[in-house]
């Protein structure tokens, strides 16, 4: 199954605004963005509690370490 992506959806630089993406590719990209946003929100909420607690909460929420560490910077 393929869907047409309009220019209202933010896409990675490698994709043009009129690319045809499979539903799986679009879901994967959307999910990665949501996980990144959650990591950044988690950082904002837990910043005053220290890095160790932030990392433990990220692990408990199954946020991948590469996304978690990029949000910590």
PDB file of N, H, CA, C and O in Angstrom:
ATOM      1  N   UNK A   1       0.840  -1.175   0.000  1.00  0.00           N
ATOM      2  CA  UNK A   1       0.000   0.000   0.000  1.00  0.00           C
ATOM      3  C   UNK A   1       0.885   1.237   0.000  1.00  0.00           C
ATOM      4  O   UNK A   1       1.829   1.321   0.785  1.00  0.00           O
ATOM      5  N   UNK A   2       0.598   2.176  -0.849  1.00  0.00           N
ATOM      6  H   UNK A   2      -0.170   2.108  -1.487  1.00  0.00           H
ATOM      7  CA  UNK A   2       1.327   3.437  -0.878  1.00  0.00           C
ATOM      8  C   UNK A   2       0.350   4.582  -0.676  1.00  0.00           C
ATOM      9  O   UNK A   2      -0.819   4.499  -1.051  1.00  0.00           O
ATOM     10  N   UNK A   3       0.853   5.650  -0.077  1.00  0.00           N
ATOM     11  H   UNK A   3       1.804   5.718   0.227  1.00  0.00           H
ATOM     12  CA  UNK A   3       0.036   6.842   0.100  1.00  0.00           C
ATOM     13  C   UNK A   3       0.787   8.037  -0.460  1.00  0.00           C
ATOM     14  O   UNK A   3       2.015   8.019  -0.538  1.00  0.00           O
ATOM     15  N   UNK A   4       0.073   9.053  -0.844  1.00  0.00           N
ATOM     16  H   UNK A   4      -0.925   9.067  -0.781  1.00  0.00           H
ATOM     17  CA  UNK A   4       0.687  10.270  -1.367  1.00  0.00           C
ATOM     18  C   UNK A   4       0.912  11.218  -0.208  1.00  0.00           C
ATOM     19  O   UNK A   4       0.003  11.460   0.586  1.00  0.00           O
ATOM     20  N   UNK A   5       2.108  11.752  -0.105  1.00  0.00           N
ATOM     21  H   UNK A   5       2.847  11.555  -0.750  1.00  0.00           H
ATOM     22  CA  UNK A   5       2.468  12.642   0.987  1.00  0.00           C
ATOM     23  C   UNK A   5       2.403  14.076   0.482  1.00  0.00           C
ATOM     24  O   UNK A   5       3.056  14.427  -0.500  1.00  0.00           O
ATOM     25  N   UNK A   6       1.621  14.894   1.151  1.00  0.00           N
ATOM     26  H   UNK A   6       1.090  14.610   1.949  1.00  0.00           H
ATOM     27  CA  UNK A   6       1.521  16.300   0.735  1.00  0.00           C
ATOM     28  C   UNK A   6       2.657  17.106   1.334  1.00  0.00           C
ATOM     29  O   UNK A   6       3.412  16.595   2.162  1.00  0.00           O
ATOM     30  N   UNK A   7       2.782  18.342   0.931  1.00  0.00           N
ATOM     31  H   UNK A   7       2.168  18.756   0.259  1.00  0.00           H
ATOM     32  CA  UNK A   7       3.858  19.184   1.435  1.00  0.00           C
ATOM     33  C   UNK A   7       3.582  19.718   2.834  1.00  0.00           C
ATOM     34  O   UNK A   7       4.374  20.511   3.344  1.00  0.00           O
ATOM     35  N   UNK A   8       2.493  19.316   3.470  1.00  0.00           N
ATOM     36  H   UNK A   8       1.850  18.672   3.056  1.00  0.00           H
ATOM     37  CA  UNK A   8       2.206  19.768   4.830  1.00  0.00           C
ATOM     38  C   UNK A   8       2.867  18.882   5.873  1.00  0.00           C
ATOM     39  O   UNK A   8       2.871  19.227   7.055  1.00  0.00           O
ATOM     40  N   UNK A   9       3.421  17.755   5.468  1.00  0.00           N
ATOM     41  H   UNK A   9       3.418  17.475   4.508  1.00  0.00           H
ATOM     42  CA  UNK A   9       4.077  16.841   6.400  1.00  0.00           C
ATOM     43  C   UNK A   9       5.575  17.094   6.356  1.00  0.00           C
ATOM     44  O   UNK A   9       6.168  17.155   5.279  1.00  0.00           O
ATOM     45  N   UNK A  10       6.185  17.241   7.527  1.00  0.00           N
ATOM     46  H   UNK A  10       5.703  17.192   8.401  1.00  0.00           H
ATOM     47  CA  UNK A  10       7.627  17.474   7.594  1.00  0.00           C
ATOM     48  C   UNK A  10       8.351  16.170   7.280  1.00  0.00           C
ATOM     49  O   UNK A  10       8.129  15.154   7.939  1.00  0.00           O
ATOM     50  N   UNK A  11       9.212  16.205   6.279  1.00  0.00           N
ATOM     51  H   UNK A  11       9.392  17.030   5.744  1.00  0.00           H
ATOM     52  CA  UNK A  11       9.927  15.010   5.849  1.00  0.00           C
ATOM     53  C   UNK A  11      11.421  15.200   6.038  1.00  0.00           C
ATOM     54  O   UNK A  11      11.902  16.332   6.075  1.00  0.00           O
ATOM     55  N   UNK A  12      12.167  14.094   6.161  1.00  0.00           N
ATOM     56  H   UNK A  12      11.776  13.174   6.131  1.00  0.00           H
ATOM     57  CA  UNK A  12      13.619  14.206   6.250  1.00  0.00           C
ATOM     58  C   UNK A  12      14.185  14.850   4.987  1.00  0.00           C
ATOM     59  O   UNK A  12      13.553  14.824   3.930  1.00  0.00           O
ATOM     60  N   UNK A  13      15.365  15.420   5.102  1.00  0.00           N
ATOM     61  H   UNK A  13      15.879  15.441   5.960  1.00  0.00           H
ATOM     62  CA  UNK A  13      15.979  16.132   3.982  1.00  0.00           C
ATOM     63  C   UNK A  13      16.149  15.261   2.745  1.00  0.00           C
ATOM     64  O   UNK A  13      16.116  15.773   1.626  1.00  0.00           O
ATOM     65  N   UNK A  14      16.328  13.964   2.924  1.00  0.00           N
ATOM     66  H   UNK A  14      16.355  13.549   3.833  1.00  0.00           H
ATOM     67  CA  UNK A  14      16.580  13.076   1.794  1.00  0.00           C
ATOM     68  C   UNK A  14      15.332  12.863   0.939  1.00  0.00           C
ATOM     69  O   UNK A  14      15.434  12.372  -0.186  1.00  0.00           O
ATOM     70  N   UNK A  15      14.166  13.223   1.451  1.00  0.00           N
ATOM     71  H   UNK A  15      14.083  13.622   2.365  1.00  0.00           H
ATOM     72  CA  UNK A  15      12.928  12.989   0.717  1.00  0.00           C
ATOM     73  C   UNK A  15      12.367  14.300   0.190  1.00  0.00           C
ATOM     74  O   UNK A  15      12.402  15.317   0.882  1.00  0.00           O
ATOM     75  N   UNK A  16      11.861  14.281  -1.011  1.00  0.00           N
ATOM     76  H   UNK A  16      11.833  13.455  -1.573  1.00  0.00           H
ATOM     77  CA  UNK A  16      11.235  15.485  -1.545  1.00  0.00           C
ATOM     78  C   UNK A  16       9.790  15.562  -1.059  1.00  0.00           C
ATOM     79  O   UNK A  16       9.242  14.575  -0.568  1.00  0.00           O
ATOM     80  N   UNK A  17       9.189  16.711  -1.195  1.00  0.00           N
ATOM     81  H   UNK A  17       9.634  17.513  -1.594  1.00  0.00           H
ATOM     82  CA  UNK A  17       7.844  16.918  -0.668  1.00  0.00           C
ATOM     83  C   UNK A  17       6.794  16.096  -1.390  1.00  0.00           C
ATOM     84  O   UNK A  17       5.714  15.877  -0.842  1.00  0.00           O
ATOM     85  N   UNK A  18       7.069  15.643  -2.579  1.00  0.00           N
ATOM     86  H   UNK A  18       7.946  15.821  -3.023  1.00  0.00           H
ATOM     87  CA  UNK A  18       6.073  14.884  -3.330  1.00  0.00           C
ATOM     88  C   UNK A  18       6.433  13.406  -3.445  1.00  0.00           C
ATOM     89  O   UNK A  18       5.977  12.728  -4.366  1.00  0.00           O
ATOM     90  N   UNK A  19       7.240  12.906  -2.524  1.00  0.00           N
ATOM     91  H   UNK A  19       7.610  13.456  -1.776  1.00  0.00           H
ATOM     92  CA  UNK A  19       7.640  11.498  -2.563  1.00  0.00           C
ATOM     93  C   UNK A  19       6.462  10.593  -2.238  1.00  0.00           C
ATOM     94  O   UNK A  19       5.580  10.949  -1.457  1.00  0.00           O
ATOM     95  N   UNK A  20       6.466   9.431  -2.847  1.00  0.00           N
ATOM     96  H   UNK A  20       7.183   9.142  -3.481  1.00  0.00           H
ATOM     97  CA  UNK A  20       5.509   8.406  -2.459  1.00  0.00           C
ATOM     98  C   UNK A  20       6.182   7.526  -1.421  1.00  0.00           C
ATOM     99  O   UNK A  20       7.253   6.969  -1.661  1.00  0.00           O
ATOM    100  N   UNK A  21       5.550   7.408  -0.275  1.00  0.00           N
ATOM    101  H   UNK A  21       4.680   7.861  -0.080  1.00  0.00           H
ATOM    102  CA  UNK A  21       6.090   6.582   0.800  1.00  0.00           C
ATOM    103  C   UNK A  21       5.102   5.482   1.127  1.00  0.00           C
ATOM    104  O   UNK A  21       3.891   5.662   0.993  1.00  0.00           O
ATOM    105  N   UNK A  22       5.616   4.356   1.551  1.00  0.00           N
ATOM    106  H   UNK A  22       6.600   4.210   1.659  1.00  0.00           H
ATOM    107  CA  UNK A  22       4.715   3.314   2.015  1.00  0.00           C
ATOM    108  C   UNK A  22       4.172   3.724   3.375  1.00  0.00           C
ATOM    109  O   UNK A  22       4.773   4.557   4.054  1.00  0.00           O
ATOM    110  N   UNK A  23       3.067   3.163   3.771  1.00  0.00           N
ATOM    111  H   UNK A  23       2.579   2.486   3.219  1.00  0.00           H
ATOM    112  CA  UNK A  23       2.478   3.469   5.075  1.00  0.00           C
ATOM    113  C   UNK A  23       3.447   3.112   6.189  1.00  0.00           C
ATOM    114  O   UNK A  23       3.495   3.797   7.210  1.00  0.00           O
ATOM    115  N   UNK A  24       4.217   2.048   6.006  1.00  0.00           N
ATOM    116  H   UNK A  24       4.178   1.491   5.177  1.00  0.00           H
ATOM    117  CA  UNK A  24       5.190   1.638   7.016  1.00  0.00           C
ATOM    118  C   UNK A  24       6.289   2.679   7.173  1.00  0.00           C
ATOM    119  O   UNK A  24       6.671   3.007   8.296  1.00  0.00           O
ATOM    120  N   UNK A  25       6.800   3.203   6.067  1.00  0.00           N
ATOM    121  H   UNK A  25       6.489   2.936   5.155  1.00  0.00           H
ATOM    122  CA  UNK A  25       7.845   4.219   6.135  1.00  0.00           C
ATOM    123  C   UNK A  25       7.338   5.485   6.812  1.00  0.00           C
ATOM    124  O   UNK A  25       8.039   6.074   7.635  1.00  0.00           O
ATOM    125  N   UNK A  26       6.132   5.902   6.472  1.00  0.00           N
ATOM    126  H   UNK A  26       5.563   5.423   5.804  1.00  0.00           H
ATOM    127  CA  UNK A  26       5.562   7.107   7.058  1.00  0.00           C
ATOM    128  C   UNK A  26       5.335   6.924   8.556  1.00  0.00           C
ATOM    129  O   UNK A  26       5.623   7.828   9.340  1.00  0.00           O
ATOM    130  N   UNK A  27       4.820   5.759   8.959  1.00  0.00           N
ATOM    131  H   UNK A  27       4.586   5.025   8.322  1.00  0.00           H
ATOM    132  CA  UNK A  27       4.601   5.490  10.377  1.00  0.00           C
ATOM    133  C   UNK A  27       5.919   5.488  11.132  1.00  0.00           C
ATOM    134  O   UNK A  27       6.008   6.047  12.225  1.00  0.00           O
ATOM    135  N   UNK A  28       6.952   4.860  10.556  1.00  0.00           N
ATOM    136  H   UNK A  28       6.880   4.406   9.668  1.00  0.00           H
ATOM    137  CA  UNK A  28       8.256   4.795  11.214  1.00  0.00           C
ATOM    138  C   UNK A  28       8.820   6.194  11.423  1.00  0.00           C
ATOM    139  O   UNK A  28       9.326   6.500  12.502  1.00  0.00           O
ATOM    140  N   UNK A  29       8.740   7.046  10.407  1.00  0.00           N
ATOM    141  H   UNK A  29       8.329   6.797   9.530  1.00  0.00           H
ATOM    142  CA  UNK A  29       9.245   8.417  10.526  1.00  0.00           C
ATOM    143  C   UNK A  29       8.466   9.189  11.592  1.00  0.00           C
ATOM    144  O   UNK A  29       9.060   9.890  12.411  1.00  0.00           O
ATOM    145  N   UNK A  30       7.138   9.060  11.580  1.00  0.00           N
ATOM    146  H   UNK A  30       6.655   8.491  10.914  1.00  0.00           H
ATOM    147  CA  UNK A  30       6.300   9.743  12.573  1.00  0.00           C
ATOM    148  C   UNK A  30       6.624   9.247  13.976  1.00  0.00           C
ATOM    149  O   UNK A  30       6.723  10.050  14.904  1.00  0.00           O
ATOM    150  N   UNK A  31       6.792   7.938  14.147  1.00  0.00           N
ATOM    151  H   UNK A  31       6.712   7.285  13.393  1.00  0.00           H
ATOM    152  CA  UNK A  31       7.098   7.365  15.456  1.00  0.00           C
ATOM    153  C   UNK A  31       8.440   7.880  15.971  1.00  0.00           C
ATOM    154  O   UNK A  31       8.550   8.208  17.152  1.00  0.00           O
ATOM    155  N   UNK A  32       9.456   7.961  15.123  1.00  0.00           N
ATOM    156  H   UNK A  32       9.366   7.695  14.163  1.00  0.00           H
ATOM    157  CA  UNK A  32      10.764   8.468  15.540  1.00  0.00           C
ATOM    158  C   UNK A  32      10.660   9.913  16.009  1.00  0.00           C
ATOM    159  O   UNK A  32      11.306  10.292  16.985  1.00  0.00           O
ATOM    160  N   UNK A  33       9.860  10.720  15.331  1.00  0.00           N
ATOM    161  H   UNK A  33       9.335  10.413  14.538  1.00  0.00           H
ATOM    162  CA  UNK A  33       9.666  12.106  15.756  1.00  0.00           C
ATOM    163  C   UNK A  33       8.980  12.176  17.109  1.00  0.00           C
ATOM    164  O   UNK A  33       9.355  12.989  17.954  1.00  0.00           O
ATOM    165  N   UNK A  34       7.981  11.332  17.320  1.00  0.00           N
ATOM    166  H   UNK A  34       7.677  10.672  16.633  1.00  0.00           H
ATOM    167  CA  UNK A  34       7.263  11.340  18.596  1.00  0.00           C
ATOM    168  C   UNK A  34       8.176  10.918  19.741  1.00  0.00           C
ATOM    169  O   UNK A  34       8.104  11.489  20.829  1.00  0.00           O
ATOM    170  N   UNK A  35       9.036   9.922  19.509  1.00  0.00           N
ATOM    171  H   UNK A  35       9.094   9.459  18.625  1.00  0.00           H
ATOM    172  CA  UNK A  35       9.971   9.481  20.544  1.00  0.00           C
ATOM    173  C   UNK A  35      10.966  10.592  20.853  1.00  0.00           C
ATOM    174  O   UNK A  35      11.302  10.815  22.016  1.00  0.00           O
ATOM    175  N   UNK A  36      11.437  11.284  19.832  1.00  0.00           N
ATOM    176  H   UNK A  36      11.164  11.103  18.887  1.00  0.00           H
ATOM    177  CA  UNK A  36      12.362  12.400  20.052  1.00  0.00           C
ATOM    178  C   UNK A  36      11.700  13.508  20.861  1.00  0.00           C
ATOM    179  O   UNK A  36      12.312  14.066  21.772  1.00  0.00           O
ATOM    180  N   UNK A  37      10.454  13.825  20.532  1.00  0.00           N
ATOM    181  H   UNK A  37       9.957  13.372  19.792  1.00  0.00           H
ATOM    182  CA  UNK A  37       9.730  14.852  21.289  1.00  0.00           C
ATOM    183  C   UNK A  37       9.544  14.432  22.735  1.00  0.00           C
ATOM    184  O   UNK A  37       9.687  15.248  23.645  1.00  0.00           O
ATOM    185  N   UNK A  38       9.224  13.159  22.955  1.00  0.00           N
ATOM    186  H   UNK A  38       9.108  12.496  22.216  1.00  0.00           H
ATOM    187  CA  UNK A  38       9.046  12.667  24.323  1.00  0.00           C
ATOM    188  C   UNK A  38      10.346  12.780  25.106  1.00  0.00           C
ATOM    189  O   UNK A  38      10.331  13.144  26.282  1.00  0.00           O
ATOM    190  N   UNK A  39      11.467  12.473  24.465  1.00  0.00           N
ATOM    191  H   UNK A  39      11.479  12.177  23.510  1.00  0.00           H
ATOM    192  CA  UNK A  39      12.764  12.574  25.142  1.00  0.00           C
ATOM    193  C   UNK A  39      13.067  14.016  25.517  1.00  0.00           C
ATOM    194  O   UNK A  39      13.579  14.277  26.606  1.00  0.00           O
ATOM    195  N   UNK A  40      12.760  14.949  24.634  1.00  0.00           N
ATOM    196  H   UNK A  40      12.344  14.737  23.749  1.00  0.00           H
ATOM    197  CA  UNK A  40      13.012  16.362  24.921  1.00  0.00           C
ATOM    198  C   UNK A  40      12.093  16.851  26.033  1.00  0.00           C
ATOM    199  O   UNK A  40      12.529  17.603  26.904  1.00  0.00           O
ATOM    200  N   UNK A  41      10.825  16.437  26.018  1.00  0.00           N
ATOM    201  H   UNK A  41      10.471  15.827  25.310  1.00  0.00           H
ATOM    202  CA  UNK A  41       9.902  16.821  27.084  1.00  0.00           C
ATOM    203  C   UNK A  41      10.335  16.210  28.409  1.00  0.00           C
ATOM    204  O   UNK A  41      10.244  16.857  29.453  1.00  0.00           O
ATOM    205  N   UNK A  42      10.802  14.975  28.370  1.00  0.00           N
ATOM    206  H   UNK A  42      10.876  14.450  27.522  1.00  0.00           H
ATOM    207  CA  UNK A  42      11.291  14.319  29.582  1.00  0.00           C
ATOM    208  C   UNK A  42      12.473  15.082  30.148  1.00  0.00           C
ATOM    209  O   UNK A  42      12.575  15.270  31.360  1.00  0.00           O
ATOM    210  N   UNK A  43      13.361  15.518  29.277  1.00  0.00           N
ATOM    211  H   UNK A  43      13.278  15.366  28.292  1.00  0.00           H
ATOM    212  CA  UNK A  43      14.515  16.300  29.721  1.00  0.00           C
ATOM    213  C   UNK A  43      14.064  17.585  30.404  1.00  0.00           C
ATOM    214  O   UNK A  43      14.573  17.940  31.468  1.00  0.00           O
ATOM    215  N   UNK A  44      13.117  18.278  29.798  1.00  0.00           N
ATOM    216  H   UNK A  44      12.703  17.990  28.934  1.00  0.00           H
ATOM    217  CA  UNK A  44      12.623  19.519  30.377  1.00  0.00           C
ATOM    218  C   UNK A  44      11.973  19.310  31.727  1.00  0.00           C
ATOM    219  O   UNK A  44      12.108  20.149  32.618  1.00  0.00           O
ATOM    220  N   UNK A  45      11.273  18.206  31.891  1.00  0.00           N
ATOM    221  H   UNK A  45      11.164  17.524  31.168  1.00  0.00           H
ATOM    222  CA  UNK A  45      10.582  17.927  33.146  1.00  0.00           C
ATOM    223  C   UNK A  45      11.527  17.476  34.245  1.00  0.00           C
ATOM    224  O   UNK A  45      11.284  17.757  35.418  1.00  0.00           O
ATOM    225  N   UNK A  46      12.593  16.786  33.893  1.00  0.00           N
ATOM    226  H   UNK A  46      12.791  16.557  32.940  1.00  0.00           H
ATOM    227  CA  UNK A  46      13.469  16.160  34.889  1.00  0.00           C
ATOM    228  C   UNK A  46      14.825  16.829  35.012  1.00  0.00           C
ATOM    229  O   UNK A  46      15.690  16.322  35.726  1.00  0.00           O
ATOM    230  N   UNK A  47      15.036  17.936  34.346  1.00  0.00           N
ATOM    231  H   UNK A  47      14.333  18.347  33.766  1.00  0.00           H
ATOM    232  CA  UNK A  47      16.355  18.567  34.325  1.00  0.00           C
ATOM    233  C   UNK A  47      16.873  18.855  35.729  1.00  0.00           C
ATOM    234  O   UNK A  47      18.046  18.622  36.021  1.00  0.00           O
ATOM    235  N   UNK A  48      16.017  19.351  36.580  1.00  0.00           N
ATOM    236  H   UNK A  48      15.064  19.540  36.342  1.00  0.00           H
ATOM    237  CA  UNK A  48      16.445  19.721  37.931  1.00  0.00           C
ATOM    238  C   UNK A  48      16.702  18.510  38.816  1.00  0.00           C
ATOM    239  O   UNK A  48      17.299  18.658  39.882  1.00  0.00           O
ATOM    240  N   UNK A  49      16.277  17.330  38.418  1.00  0.00           N
ATOM    241  H   UNK A  49      15.792  17.209  37.552  1.00  0.00           H
ATOM    242  CA  UNK A  49      16.460  16.122  39.231  1.00  0.00           C
ATOM    243  C   UNK A  49      17.788  15.426  38.969  1.00  0.00           C
ATOM    244  O   UNK A  49      18.148  14.496  39.691  1.00  0.00           O
ATOM    245  N   UNK A  50      18.507  15.851  37.971  1.00  0.00           N
ATOM    246  H   UNK A  50      18.215  16.607  37.384  1.00  0.00           H
ATOM    247  CA  UNK A  50      19.815  15.277  37.686  1.00  0.00           C
ATOM    248  C   UNK A  50      19.799  14.321  36.512  1.00  0.00           C
ATOM    249  O   UNK A  50      18.763  13.761  36.153  1.00  0.00           O
ATOM    250  N   UNK A  51      20.967  14.148  35.922  1.00  0.00           N
ATOM    251  H   UNK A  51      21.809  14.602  36.213  1.00  0.00           H
ATOM    252  CA  UNK A  51      21.116  13.339  34.715  1.00  0.00           C
ATOM    253  C   UNK A  51      20.831  11.868  34.982  1.00  0.00           C
ATOM    254  O   UNK A  51      20.218  11.205  34.144  1.00  0.00           O
ATOM    255  N   UNK A  52      21.254  11.344  36.115  1.00  0.00           N
ATOM    256  H   UNK A  52      21.751  11.883  36.795  1.00  0.00           H
ATOM    257  CA  UNK A  52      21.058   9.915  36.386  1.00  0.00           C
ATOM    258  C   UNK A  52      19.580   9.546  36.411  1.00  0.00           C
ATOM    259  O   UNK A  52      19.188   8.522  35.852  1.00  0.00           O
ATOM    260  N   UNK A  53      18.757  10.370  37.055  1.00  0.00           N
ATOM    261  H   UNK A  53      19.076  11.202  37.510  1.00  0.00           H
ATOM    262  CA  UNK A  53      17.322  10.087  37.082  1.00  0.00           C
ATOM    263  C   UNK A  53      16.724  10.221  35.685  1.00  0.00           C
ATOM    264  O   UNK A  53      15.861   9.436  35.292  1.00  0.00           O
ATOM    265  N   UNK A  54      17.185  11.209  34.949  1.00  0.00           N
ATOM    266  H   UNK A  54      17.887  11.846  35.268  1.00  0.00           H
ATOM    267  CA  UNK A  54      16.722  11.403  33.578  1.00  0.00           C
ATOM    268  C   UNK A  54      16.992  10.166  32.726  1.00  0.00           C
ATOM    269  O   UNK A  54      16.122   9.721  31.978  1.00  0.00           O
ATOM    270  N   UNK A  55      18.195   9.613  32.840  1.00  0.00           N
ATOM    271  H   UNK A  55      18.902   9.974  33.448  1.00  0.00           H
ATOM    272  CA  UNK A  55      18.560   8.417  32.075  1.00  0.00           C
ATOM    273  C   UNK A  55      17.727   7.221  32.521  1.00  0.00           C
ATOM    274  O   UNK A  55      17.265   6.447  31.683  1.00  0.00           O
ATOM    275  N   UNK A  56      17.526   7.058  33.826  1.00  0.00           N
ATOM    276  H   UNK A  56      17.901   7.687  34.508  1.00  0.00           H
ATOM    277  CA  UNK A  56      16.729   5.929  34.321  1.00  0.00           C
ATOM    278  C   UNK A  56      15.274   6.034  33.863  1.00  0.00           C
ATOM    279  O   UNK A  56      14.669   5.026  33.498  1.00  0.00           O
ATOM    280  N   UNK A  57      14.712   7.234  33.878  1.00  0.00           N
ATOM    281  H   UNK A  57      15.203   8.053  34.174  1.00  0.00           H
ATOM    282  CA  UNK A  57      13.343   7.403  33.387  1.00  0.00           C
ATOM    283  C   UNK A  57      13.259   7.104  31.893  1.00  0.00           C
ATOM    284  O   UNK A  57      12.299   6.485  31.434  1.00  0.00           O
ATOM    285  N   UNK A  58      14.250   7.538  31.143  1.00  0.00           N
ATOM    286  H   UNK A  58      15.030   8.041  31.516  1.00  0.00           H
ATOM    287  CA  UNK A  58      14.281   7.242  29.714  1.00  0.00           C
ATOM    288  C   UNK A  58      14.349   5.751  29.443  1.00  0.00           C
ATOM    289  O   UNK A  58      13.699   5.250  28.526  1.00  0.00           O
ATOM    290  N   UNK A  59      15.133   5.044  30.239  1.00  0.00           N
ATOM    291  H   UNK A  59      15.661   5.451  30.985  1.00  0.00           H
ATOM    292  CA  UNK A  59      15.228   3.589  30.088  1.00  0.00           C
ATOM    293  C   UNK A  59      13.899   2.932  30.445  1.00  0.00           C
ATOM    294  O   UNK A  59      13.471   1.990  29.777  1.00  0.00           O
ATOM    295  N   UNK A  60      13.248   3.423  31.492  1.00  0.00           N
ATOM    296  H   UNK A  60      13.596   4.187  32.034  1.00  0.00           H
ATOM    297  CA  UNK A  60      11.963   2.854  31.901  1.00  0.00           C
ATOM    298  C   UNK A  60      10.899   3.063  30.827  1.00  0.00           C
ATOM    299  O   UNK A  60      10.002   2.235  30.666  1.00  0.00           O
ATOM    300  N   UNK A  61      10.999   4.163  30.098  1.00  0.00           N
ATOM    301  H   UNK A  61      11.728   4.835  30.228  1.00  0.00           H
ATOM    302  CA  UNK A  61      10.044   4.454  29.031  1.00  0.00           C
ATOM    303  C   UNK A  61      10.479   3.890  27.681  1.00  0.00           C
ATOM    304  O   UNK A  61       9.842   4.146  26.659  1.00  0.00           O
ATOM    305  N   UNK A  62      11.573   3.118  27.684  1.00  0.00           N
ATOM    306  H   UNK A  62      12.091   2.910  28.513  1.00  0.00           H
ATOM    307  CA  UNK A  62      12.098   2.479  26.469  1.00  0.00           C
ATOM    308  C   UNK A  62      12.474   3.483  25.382  1.00  0.00           C
ATOM    309  O   UNK A  62      12.262   3.226  24.197  1.00  0.00           O
ATOM    310  N   UNK A  63      13.028   4.619  25.780  1.00  0.00           N
ATOM    311  H   UNK A  63      13.201   4.828  26.743  1.00  0.00           H
ATOM    312  CA  UNK A  63      13.539   5.584  24.813  1.00  0.00           C
ATOM    313  C   UNK A  63      14.957   5.151  24.452  1.00  0.00           C
ATOM    314  O   UNK A  63      15.796   5.018  25.343  1.00  0.00           O
ATOM    315  N   UNK A  64      15.247   4.929  23.175  1.00  0.00           N
ATOM    316  H   UNK A  64      14.565   5.038  22.451  1.00  0.00           H
ATOM    317  CA  UNK A  64      16.577   4.472  22.769  1.00  0.00           C
ATOM    318  C   UNK A  64      17.677   5.424  23.235  1.00  0.00           C
ATOM    319  O   UNK A  64      17.484   6.640  23.227  1.00  0.00           O
ATOM    320  N   UNK A  65      18.836   4.882  23.645  1.00  0.00           N
ATOM    321  H   UNK A  65      18.993   3.894  23.652  1.00  0.00           H
ATOM    322  CA  UNK A  65      19.925   5.711  24.176  1.00  0.00           C
ATOM    323  C   UNK A  65      20.402   6.801  23.223  1.00  0.00           C
ATOM    324  O   UNK A  65      20.763   7.888  23.673  1.00  0.00           O
ATOM    325  N   UNK A  66      20.412   6.538  21.914  1.00  0.00           N
ATOM    326  H   UNK A  66      20.118   5.655  21.548  1.00  0.00           H
ATOM    327  CA  UNK A  66      20.879   7.568  20.982  1.00  0.00           C
ATOM    328  C   UNK A  66      19.949   8.777  20.963  1.00  0.00           C
ATOM    329  O   UNK A  66      20.414   9.911  20.850  1.00  0.00           O
ATOM    330  N   UNK A  67      18.666   8.552  21.070  1.00  0.00           N
ATOM    331  H   UNK A  67      18.289   7.631  21.162  1.00  0.00           H
ATOM    332  CA  UNK A  67      17.707   9.662  21.117  1.00  0.00           C
ATOM    333  C   UNK A  67      17.769  10.347  22.474  1.00  0.00           C
ATOM    334  O   UNK A  67      17.699  11.572  22.561  1.00  0.00           O
ATOM    335  N   UNK A  68      17.901   9.556  23.526  1.00  0.00           N
ATOM    336  H   UNK A  68      17.958   8.560  23.455  1.00  0.00           H
ATOM    337  CA  UNK A  68      17.958  10.102  24.879  1.00  0.00           C
ATOM    338  C   UNK A  68      19.175  10.991  25.053  1.00  0.00           C
ATOM    339  O   UNK A  68      19.067  12.077  25.623  1.00  0.00           O
ATOM    340  N   UNK A  69      20.334  10.551  24.572  1.00  0.00           N
ATOM    341  H   UNK A  69      20.422   9.669  24.109  1.00  0.00           H
ATOM    342  CA  UNK A  69      21.545  11.347  24.747  1.00  0.00           C
ATOM    343  C   UNK A  69      21.526  12.602  23.880  1.00  0.00           C
ATOM    344  O   UNK A  69      22.079  13.626  24.279  1.00  0.00           O
ATOM    345  N   UNK A  70      20.906  12.547  22.708  1.00  0.00           N
ATOM    346  H   UNK A  70      20.457  11.715  22.383  1.00  0.00           H
ATOM    347  CA  UNK A  70      20.836  13.753  21.880  1.00  0.00           C
ATOM    348  C   UNK A  70      19.912  14.789  22.498  1.00  0.00           C
ATOM    349  O   UNK A  70      20.124  15.988  22.315  1.00  0.00           O
ATOM    350  N   UNK A  71      18.906  14.356  23.216  1.00  0.00           N
ATOM    351  H   UNK A  71      18.735  13.382  23.364  1.00  0.00           H
ATOM    352  CA  UNK A  71      18.009  15.296  23.889  1.00  0.00           C
ATOM    353  C   UNK A  71      18.669  15.887  25.121  1.00  0.00           C
ATOM    354  O   UNK A  71      18.285  16.966  25.574  1.00  0.00           O
ATOM    355  N   UNK A  72      19.657  15.193  25.669  1.00  0.00           N
ATOM    356  H   UNK A  72      19.969  14.317  25.302  1.00  0.00           H
ATOM    357  CA  UNK A  72      20.328  15.661  26.885  1.00  0.00           C
ATOM    358  C   UNK A  72      21.306  16.783  26.603  1.00  0.00           C
ATOM    359  O   UNK A  72      21.710  17.495  27.522  1.00  0.00           O
ATOM    360  N   UNK A  73      21.693  16.954  25.353  1.00  0.00           N
ATOM    361  H   UNK A  73      21.365  16.376  24.606  1.00  0.00           H
ATOM    362  CA  UNK A  73      22.668  18.000  25.034  1.00  0.00           C
ATOM    363  C   UNK A  73      21.994  19.321  24.778  1.00  0.00           C
ATOM    364  O   UNK A  73      22.667  20.312  24.495  1.00  0.00           O
TER     365      UNK A  73
END
